[in-house]
Amino acid sequence: MMKTKLTLLTTLGAMASGALLAAVSLMDDFENRAIGDPLIGSTTSDGNWTWGMAGSSANSPQIAETDGLKFVDLGGMGQSSMTWESTGSGAYLNADPANPLEIEFDYLYLTPWGDNNFFRIIYLLDERWTNMDAGSATDPTGYALRVRVVDDSTFEYNIRQKGGGTWSTVEGTQGTFAASGLLNPDAETPGNAVRVRLRVEGNRQRLWVNGEEQFDVDIDPHWQNANFDNGYVQFWSNDSRRRGLANLAITEIVPGTDPGPQPGEVDWVVRDDFENRFLGQEVIGSTTSDLLWNWTYHSAGSPVIAEHENRLFADFNSQNQLSMSFQSVSDNAYLELDPDETIAIEFDYLYLTPWNDNNFFNTHYLLQDRWTNLGGASDPTGYSLRLQVTSDTTLDYAIRQRAGGSYTSVEGSVGTFETSGLLNSDAGTPGRPVRIRLEIKGNHQSLWIEGEHQFTLDIDPLPQNENFSTCFVQFWSNSSRRRGIDNIGIGYVTDGVVPDTGFAAWLAEHFSPLELNNPAISGEAASPAGDGISNVLKYALDLDPWTPSRDGLPKVVREDGELRITHRSRNDDPDLAYVVEVSGDLVTWHHGEEHVETLATWMDGDVEIREARALAIPGGGSTGFMRLRVIKD
């Protein structure tokens, strides 16, 4: 097996520096600044851009520090707006609105905010902002991400668009994110930082807060904002409350590198498109199109085969409380699936008549023995995807979990999908089919509608739902409104959406699905925090990939005339090897029991700390060096 060798070199406190991410157009972690320095006029960490002040702001924000983190303290300046110009040419930073762009920063809050106190990222603006000397000749048009703190635990966000002289909130972008410690009681030092990432592609907008996706929307632009010759990015701090930001990055996304979350390839266990049936045939008792499974039921009636625009489907008609599942043609055993594998459930859903609050369609899965043993011995527990049409253009969805006799909706799974033609005006034939795709592994859930990703989340299970011996799938049609399904598939995802263990599991814990698809962010050698420490090295040392800090890196000291090194390690991954080496010239390195001796190991929480010493300096010189080499299989 090929080994990936990633080396961390520590020489009596000196350390090799790392390169910035290749895709970053502008990046600033402020670590190369002096505390108290004015920001305006200084350059970014890559030296290519100089901070400038837009508009008539009189003061410059200052470099400050808290808990070892340097940041920009916007102080109490009102209407402070900042931008960048090229160190070489003096040209302003422009972003092509035809290409994807990501804006990311850590936002630090210092004092409470009133209704009119906010912080904005203005982007994709027209010529007023790209020609800074134009004054107020033209009204600015474009978009802005506005964020503010409502209280110590509530972060508020929305996308704003401006046209005709006024700002308005874009539908579907307004919300809050719950966090703790956003405000510091002394009103002078920052509270907890919040990582904000905005992806912009023309009018397509996506927002993540602390790695959690908040929305993914297409903005209907004002007529003034429909087309841009170029794009411009500006930070705007409104009113006089104190706030700060750090770890700023504006990234131009290389076309073709961001497919977004995608459903996995599936080995289907059950497939049924109903094309081998005849009109009016009862579905219950008939076999699937692969002839391996019989449809069975847990209620009195059966759906029948109907036809819509030359396609056959299962018409639930007006059957009330109709539920269906599968039974083996060969031995009558009920369909069971392994809940330790990633399972896909996919079907086309056809809506025929309007629904009220109590009319819905459920797909039950991961159910316990009541459903795999069709008696009524126990109350059903598990999960279900519930679908409901509220209008001709609106499909509501939610993941529901059941325990103790009642269902509750899972936080983060409730939403609506906008499309057209869901209902047929004659209320007797189907509307337009909608493709539903749900992938599950235990409590991890991902949903796609019409190929568009709706959510990925880990469900905090109710006590009765924590463990399942079997996985079972059942379709349940509630109440007497007409509806139908077609093209059903149930099977195993061959390239699972949820990594099992090790480095892949660590990546899934720290990065969003979008970030996992971008090797410049989540690749082994990438350093999303911009501190030069690779993801795989932070994994090996059990460090946060998003925190730009050198705390927790190996430490080399000279003690009693000996070279000693102390380093962190994880003992839960057999694919990692930690090799301590010693050198006398930084060219030839030696390891093994003849050169290095382990002195002690101890636990610090879940992390093992190891201390070793050099037995002798190779070559017999008085100057020596030690390093830790991490090898990942």
C-alpha positions in Angstrom: 0.0 0.0 0.0 1.3 3.5 -0.9 2.2 5.6 2.2 1.6 9.3 2.4 4.4 10.8 4.4 3.7 14.2 6.0 6.5 15.6 8.2 6.4 18.2 10.9 9.9 19.6 11.7 10.6 21.2 15.0 14.1 22.5 15.7 14.3 24.0 19.2 11.3 26.2 18.7 11.8 26.9 15.0 9.2 25.5 12.6 8.8 25.3 8.8 6.2 27.6 7.4 3.4 26.4 5.2 2.0 27.6 1.8 -1.4 29.3 1.4 -4.2 27.5 -0.4 -3.7 27.7 -4.1 -7.3 28.8 -4.8 -7.2 31.8 -2.4 -7.3 35.2 -4.2 -7.2 37.1 -0.9 -6.4 35.8 2.6 -5.7 37.5 5.9 -5.2 35.9 9.3 -3.6 39.1 10.7 -0.8 37.1 12.3 1.9 39.2 10.5 0.6 42.4 12.1 1.6 44.3 15.3 -1.0 44.9 18.0 -2.4 48.4 17.8 -1.3 48.9 14.1 -4.0 50.5 11.9 -5.4 48.1 9.3 -5.8 50.6 6.5 -2.7 50.9 4.3 -1.3 47.6 5.5 -1.1 44.5 3.3 -2.8 41.1 3.5 -0.9 38.1 4.7 0.0 37.1 1.1 1.4 40.6 0.4 -0.7 41.1 -2.7 -3.5 43.4 -1.4 -3.5 46.6 0.6 -6.5 47.4 2.8 -8.3 50.6 1.9 -11.1 52.6 3.4 -14.2 53.1 1.2 -16.4 56.2 1.5 -15.9 58.9 4.1 -14.9 56.9 7.2 -12.5 58.9 9.2 -10.8 56.2 11.3 -9.0 53.0 10.7 -9.7 49.7 12.5 -6.9 48.4 14.7 -5.1 45.1 15.1 -6.0 43.5 18.5 -5.4 40.2 20.1 -7.4 37.8 22.4 -6.5 34.3 23.5 -3.5 34.2 21.1 -5.8 35.2 18.1 -5.0 38.4 16.3 -8.0 40.1 14.7 -9.3 43.4 13.3 -11.1 45.4 16.0 -13.6 47.6 14.3 -13.9 49.5 17.6 -16.7 52.0 18.0 -16.5 53.5 14.5 -19.8 54.2 12.8 -20.2 53.5 9.0 -16.8 51.9 8.7 -16.3 50.3 5.2 -13.2 48.6 4.1 -11.9 47.1 0.8 -8.7 46.2 -1.0 -6.5 47.4 -3.8 -3.6 45.7 -5.6 -0.2 46.2 -4.0 1.4 46.2 -7.5 -1.1 48.2 -9.6 -3.4 50.0 -7.2 -6.4 48.4 -8.9 -9.4 47.5 -6.7 -10.2 43.9 -6.0 -12.7 42.7 -8.5 -14.5 39.4 -8.6 -16.1 38.0 -11.8 -19.8 37.4 -11.1 -19.9 34.7 -13.7 -17.6 32.5 -11.6 -18.2 31.1 -8.2 -16.8 33.0 -5.2 -16.5 32.1 -1.6 -16.2 34.7 1.2 -15.2 33.3 4.6 -14.3 34.9 8.0 -14.5 34.5 11.7 -16.8 37.1 13.3 -16.1 38.1 16.9 -18.8 40.1 18.8 -17.9 42.4 21.6 -21.0 44.4 22.7 -24.8 43.8 22.3 -26.5 45.1 19.3 -29.7 47.1 18.7 -32.0 46.8 15.7 -29.9 49.1 13.5 -26.5 47.6 14.4 -25.1 45.1 11.9 -22.2 44.0 9.9 -22.5 43.6 6.1 -20.5 41.9 3.4 -21.4 43.8 0.2 -20.6 42.0 -3.1 -21.3 41.8 -6.8 -21.8 45.6 -7.0 -21.8 47.9 -10.0 -19.5 50.7 -11.0 -20.0 53.0 -8.1 -18.0 50.6 -5.9 -15.5 49.6 -8.5 -14.7 53.2 -9.3 -14.2 54.6 -5.8 -13.9 58.2 -7.0 -17.4 58.2 -8.5 -19.0 59.5 -5.3 -22.8 59.3 -5.3 -23.2 59.6 -9.0 -25.0 56.2 -9.2 -27.1 54.4 -6.7 -25.3 51.2 -5.6 -27.0 47.9 -6.7 -26.1 44.4 -5.7 -26.3 42.1 -2.7 -25.1 42.0 0.9 -24.9 39.4 3.6 -26.0 41.0 6.8 -25.2 39.5 10.2 -25.8 40.7 13.8 -26.0 39.3 17.3 -29.4 39.5 19.0 -28.3 38.3 22.3 -25.5 36.1 23.9 -26.9 32.9 22.2 -28.5 34.2 19.0 -26.8 35.0 15.7 -29.0 36.5 13.0 -28.4 36.5 9.2 -30.1 37.4 5.9 -29.2 38.2 2.3 -30.2 41.8 1.3 -30.4 43.1 -2.2 -30.4 46.8 -3.2 -32.1 48.4 -6.2 -33.9 51.7 -6.6 -32.3 53.1 -3.5 -33.6 50.6 -0.9 -32.4 47.4 0.7 -34.8 44.4 0.9 -34.4 40.9 2.4 -34.3 38.0 -0.1 -37.0 35.4 0.6 -35.6 32.2 2.0 -32.4 33.6 3.4 -33.5 35.1 6.8 -32.8 33.1 9.9 -31.0 32.7 13.2 -28.2 30.4 14.4 -28.1 29.3 18.0 -24.6 29.5 19.7 -23.3 30.4 23.1 -20.9 33.0 24.5 -21.3 35.5 21.6 -21.0 38.5 23.9 -18.2 39.1 26.5 -19.5 40.5 29.8 -16.7 43.1 29.9 -17.9 44.5 26.5 -14.2 45.0 25.6 -13.0 41.6 24.5 -14.6 39.3 21.9 -17.0 36.5 22.7 -16.8 33.2 20.8 -15.9 33.5 17.1 -18.5 32.3 14.6 -17.2 31.0 11.2 -19.3 32.4 8.4 -18.9 31.2 4.8 -20.9 32.5 1.9 -20.7 31.0 -1.6 -21.8 33.3 -4.5 -22.4 32.3 -8.1 -24.2 35.1 -9.8 -27.7 35.1 -8.1 -27.1 31.6 -6.6 -26.3 32.0 -2.9 -25.3 29.4 -0.2 -24.5 30.1 3.4 -22.8 28.1 6.1 -22.5 29.1 9.8 -20.0 27.2 11.9 -19.9 24.6 9.1 -23.7 24.1 9.1 -25.6 24.9 5.9 -28.3 27.5 6.5 -29.7 28.0 3.0 -29.2 27.4 -0.7 -31.3 29.7 -2.8 -31.5 31.3 -6.3 -32.2 35.0 -5.8 -34.7 36.7 -8.1 -32.7 39.9 -8.8 -34.0 43.4 -8.9 -33.9 44.7 -12.5 -30.9 46.8 -11.6 -29.0 43.8 -10.4 -29.7 41.4 -13.2 -26.3 41.9 -14.9 -22.9 43.0 -13.7 -19.9 43.9 -15.7 -17.7 43.1 -12.7 -17.9 42.3 -9.0 -16.6 44.0 -5.9 -16.4 42.9 -2.3 -16.6 45.3 0.7 -16.9 44.9 4.5 -19.3 47.5 6.0 -19.7 48.0 9.8 -22.8 50.0 10.7 -23.3 52.1 13.8 -20.9 52.3 16.8 -21.0 49.0 18.6 -17.7 47.1 18.9 -17.0 44.0 16.8 -14.2 42.3 15.0 -13.3 39.8 12.4 -10.4 37.4 11.7 -9.2 34.7 9.3 -10.6 36.4 6.3 -10.5 34.6 2.9 -12.1 35.5 -0.4 -11.7 32.5 -2.7 -12.3 32.2 -6.4 -13.7 28.7 -7.1 -12.2 26.9 -10.0 -15.0 25.9 -12.4 -15.9 22.3 -12.2 -14.5 21.6 -8.7 -17.8 22.0 -6.8 -20.5 19.6 -7.8 -22.0 19.9 -4.3 -23.4 17.0 -2.4 -24.3 14.1 -4.7 -26.3 11.0 -4.2 -24.2 7.8 -4.2 -24.3 4.9 -6.7 -26.7 2.2 -5.6 -26.9 -1.6 -5.9 -30.7 -2.0 -5.9 -32.3 -4.7 -3.9 -35.8 -3.8 -4.9 -36.8 -2.1 -8.1 -40.3 -1.5 -9.5 -41.4 0.7 -12.3 -44.7 -1.1 -12.7 -44.2 -1.4 -16.4 -44.8 -5.2 -16.3 -48.4 -4.7 -15.0 -51.8 -4.1 -16.5 -54.2 -1.3 -15.8 -56.5 -2.0 -12.9 -54.3 -4.7 -11.4 -54.0 -4.7 -7.6 -50.5 -4.0 -6.4 -50.8 -6.1 -3.3 -49.9 -9.7 -4.1 -48.2 -8.8 -7.4 -44.4 -9.0 -7.8 -41.8 -6.3 -8.4 -40.3 -5.8 -11.8 -37.3 -7.9 -10.8 -39.7 -10.8 -9.8 -37.9 -11.3 -6.4 -40.4 -9.5 -4.1 -44.1 -9.6 -3.6 -45.9 -6.5 -2.5 -47.7 -7.1 0.8 -49.8 -4.8 3.0 -50.7 -3.9 6.5 -54.2 -2.6 5.9 -57.5 -3.7 4.2 -57.1 -2.3 0.7 -54.7 -2.4 -2.2 -53.6 0.3 -4.6 -54.2 -0.4 -8.3 -52.1 0.1 -11.4 -53.1 3.3 -13.3 -51.6 5.2 -16.2 -50.5 8.8 -16.6 -49.0 10.1 -19.8 -48.0 6.6 -21.0 -46.4 5.6 -17.7 -47.8 3.0 -15.3 -47.8 3.8 -11.5 -49.4 2.7 -8.3 -52.5 4.7 -7.6 -53.5 4.9 -4.0 -56.8 6.3 -5.1 -58.8 7.2 -1.9 -57.6 4.3 0.3 -57.3 5.5 3.9 -54.4 4.4 6.1 -52.9 2.3 3.3 -49.4 0.8 4.1 -47.3 -1.4 1.8 -44.0 -3.3 2.1 -42.3 -6.3 0.5 -42.1 -10.1 1.0 -39.8 -12.6 -0.6 -41.3 -14.5 -3.6 -39.2 -17.6 -2.7 -39.7 -17.9 1.1 -42.2 -15.2 2.1 -39.6 -13.5 4.4 -40.0 -9.8 4.8 -37.5 -7.4 3.2 -34.8 -6.6 5.7 -31.8 -4.3 5.1 -28.6 -3.8 7.1 -28.8 -0.5 9.1 -25.0 -0.5 9.3 -24.8 0.2 5.5 -25.8 3.3 3.7 -29.3 2.7 2.2 -31.0 4.6 -0.5 -34.8 4.9 -1.0 -35.9 6.4 -4.2 -39.3 6.9 -5.9 -41.3 9.2 -8.1 -44.2 10.8 -6.2 -47.4 11.8 -8.1 -49.8 14.2 -6.5 -53.5 14.0 -7.5 -55.6 16.1 -5.1 -54.9 18.9 -2.6 -54.0 18.0 1.0 -55.0 19.4 4.3 -52.9 19.3 7.5 -53.6 15.7 8.3 -53.1 14.3 4.8 -49.5 13.1 4.0 -47.4 10.3 2.6 -44.9 8.6 4.9 -41.9 6.4 4.0 -41.1 4.5 7.2 -37.6 3.0 7.7 -35.3 1.7 10.4 -38.3 0.2 12.2 -38.2 -2.3 15.0 -40.0 -5.6 15.4 -43.6 -4.6 15.0 -43.0 -4.0 11.3 -40.7 -6.9 10.6 -43.0 -9.1 12.6 -46.4 -7.9 11.5 -48.2 -8.4 14.7 -49.1 -5.6 17.1 -46.8 -6.7 20.0 -44.9 -3.5 20.3 -45.3 0.2 19.5 -43.4 1.1 16.3 -40.2 3.1 16.7 -37.9 4.5 14.1 -38.0 7.2 11.4 -40.1 8.3 8.5 -39.9 10.8 5.6 -43.2 12.7 5.5 -44.3 14.5 2.3 -47.2 16.9 2.0 -48.5 19.2 -0.8 -49.7 22.6 0.5 -50.3 24.2 -2.9 -49.8 23.6 -6.6 -46.2 24.8 -6.3 -45.2 23.7 -2.7 -44.0 20.4 -1.4 -43.4 20.2 2.4 -41.0 17.6 3.8 -39.7 16.5 7.2 -37.9 13.7 8.8 -40.1 12.4 11.7 -39.0 10.0 14.5 -41.4 8.0 16.7 -41.1 6.8 20.2 -43.5 6.5 23.1 -46.5 6.5 20.7 -46.0 9.9 18.9 -44.0 11.4 16.1 -41.8 14.5 16.3 -40.1 16.4 13.5 -36.3 16.3 13.5 -34.7 19.8 13.7 -32.9 20.8 10.5 -35.0 18.4 8.3 -38.2 20.5 7.9 -38.5 22.5 4.7 -40.4 23.2 1.5 -39.5 22.5 -2.2 -40.8 24.9 -4.8 -41.9 23.5 -8.1 -44.9 23.7 -10.4 -47.8 21.5 -11.5 -48.0 19.3 -8.4 -51.8 19.2 -8.6 -54.0 18.4 -11.6 -57.0 20.7 -12.0 -59.4 17.9 -12.6 -58.4 16.3 -9.2 -58.7 12.9 -10.9 -55.3 12.5 -12.6 -51.8 13.0 -11.3 -49.9 16.2 -11.4 -46.2 16.3 -12.4 -44.1 13.5 -10.7 -41.4 14.6 -8.3 -38.3 12.4 -7.8 -37.5 11.8 -4.1 -34.1 10.3 -3.0 -33.3 9.6 0.7 -30.0 8.1 1.8 -29.6 6.9 5.4 -27.0 5.2 7.5 -28.2 4.7 11.1 -29.1 8.2 12.2 -27.3 10.0 9.3 -29.8 11.3 6.8 -29.4 13.0 3.3 -32.4 14.1 1.2 -32.5 15.1 -2.5 -35.7 16.3 -4.3 -35.5 16.5 -8.1 -31.8 16.0 -7.8 -31.4 19.0 -5.6 -29.8 18.5 -2.2 -32.1 19.6 0.7 -30.2 18.6 3.8 -27.6 16.3 5.4 -27.8 15.9 9.1 -27.1 13.5 12.0 -30.3 12.8 14.0 -30.1 12.8 17.8 -32.1 9.6 18.3 -34.8 9.1 20.9 -33.8 6.4 23.4 -36.1 3.8 21.8 -34.5 4.4 18.4 -30.8 4.2 19.2 -30.3 0.6 18.1 -32.0 -1.5 15.4 -31.5 -5.2 14.7 -33.0 -4.9 11.2 -34.0 -2.2 8.8 -37.3 -2.3 7.1 -39.0 0.0 4.6 -42.7 0.7 4.3 -44.8 3.2 2.3 -47.8 4.6 4.2 -50.5 6.7 2.7 -52.6 8.6 5.3 -56.2 9.8 4.9 -58.4 9.6 1.8 -56.8 12.0 -0.7 -55.6 10.5 -4.0 -51.9 10.1 -4.7 -49.5 7.7 -6.4 -45.9 6.4 -6.6 -43.7 5.1 -9.4 -40.1 3.9 -10.1 -39.4 2.6 -6.6 -35.9 1.6 -5.7 -34.4 0.4 -2.4 -30.8 -0.6 -2.1 -27.3 -0.1 -0.8 -25.1 2.9 -1.7 -21.9 1.5 -3.0 -19.9 4.6 -2.4 -21.4 5.6 0.9 -22.1 9.2 1.8 -20.9 8.6 5.4 -17.3 7.6 6.0 -16.9 4.8 8.6 -13.8 5.4 10.6 -10.4 7.2 10.7 -9.4 10.2 8.7 -12.5 10.1 6.5 -14.8 10.2 9.6 -12.8 13.1 11.0 -13.2 15.0 7.7 -17.0 14.3 7.8 -17.1 15.7 11.4 -15.3 18.9 10.5 -16.3 19.8 7.0 -19.6 20.3 5.2 -20.5 18.2 2.1 -19.6 21.1 -0.1 -16.2 21.4 1.6 -15.6 17.7 1.3 -15.9 18.0 -2.5 -13.2 20.7 -2.6 -9.7 19.2 -2.1 -8.3 22.8 -1.6 -10.2 22.8 1.6 -10.5 19.2 2.9 -7.6 17.5 1.0 -4.9 15.8 3.1 -2.4 18.5 2.4 -4.9 21.5 2.6 -4.8 24.0 5.4 -8.2 25.6 5.7 -7.2 27.7 8.7 -4.3 29.2 6.7 -1.7 28.3 9.3 0.3 25.9 7.1 -0.6 22.8 9.1 -2.1 20.2 6.9 -5.5 18.5 7.6 -3.9 15.1 7.9 -1.3 16.4 10.5 -4.1 18.1 12.5 -6.0 14.8 12.4 -2.9 12.9 13.6 -2.4 15.4 16.5 -6.2 15.7 17.2 -6.4 19.4 16.4 -9.2 21.5 15.0 -8.6 22.1 11.2 -10.4 25.4 11.3 -8.4 26.9 14.2 -5.2 28.8 13.2 -3.1 27.9 16.2 0.3 26.2 16.8 -0.7 25.2 20.3 -0.7 21.4 20.4 2.2 21.0 18.0 5.2 19.0 19.1 7.6 20.8 21.4 11.4 20.3 21.5 13.4 21.5 24.6 16.9 21.1 25.9 16.8 19.8 29.4 19.8 18.8 31.5 21.9 18.8 28.4 19.4 16.4 26.5 17.1 17.0 23.6 13.6 16.0 24.4 10.4 16.1 22.4 6.7 16.0 23.6 3.9 15.3 21.1 0.2 14.4 21.0 -1.0 11.2 19.3 -4.2 9.3 18.8 -4.3 5.6 19.5 -7.6 4.9 17.7 -6.2 4.7 14.2 -3.9 1.8 13.3 -3.1 3.5 10.0 -1.1 6.2 11.7 2.6 5.8 12.7 4.5 8.4 14.8 8.2 8.3 14.3 10.6 10.5 16.4 13.9 11.3 14.6 17.1 13.0 15.6 19.7 14.7 13.4 23.0 16.6 13.8 22.8 18.4 10.5 19.2 18.6 9.4 20.1 16.4 6.4 20.5 12.9 7.7 17.8 11.7 10.2 17.9 8.7 12.5 15.3 6.8 14.5 14.8 3.6 16.4 15.9 2.4 19.8 19.6 3.1 19.2 18.9 6.8 18.7 15.6 7.7 20.5 14.2 6.5 23.9 10.6 6.9 25.0 10.5 8.4 28.5 6.8 8.5 29.3 3.2 8.4 28.0 0.1 9.7 29.6 -3.5 10.5 28.7 -4.9 14.0 28.3 -8.6 13.3 27.9 -8.9 11.1 24.7 -5.4 12.1 23.5 -2.2 10.3 24.4 0.9 12.4 25.2 4.3 10.9 24.5 7.7 12.2 25.7 11.0 11.0 24.1 14.7 12.0 24.3 17.6 11.7 22.0 20.2 9.2 23.3 23.0 11.0 21.4 23.6 13.6 18.8 24.5 11.9 15.5 28.1 12.8 14.5 29.0 13.7 18.0 28.4 17.4 17.6 27.0 19.8 20.2 24.0 21.0 18.1 21.2 18.6 17.5 17.6 18.6 16.2 14.5 16.4 16.8 11.4 16.1 14.7 8.2 14.1 14.6 7.4 12.3 11.3 3.7 11.2 10.9 3.1 8.4 8.4 -0.5 7.6 7.2 -1.1 4.4 5.4 
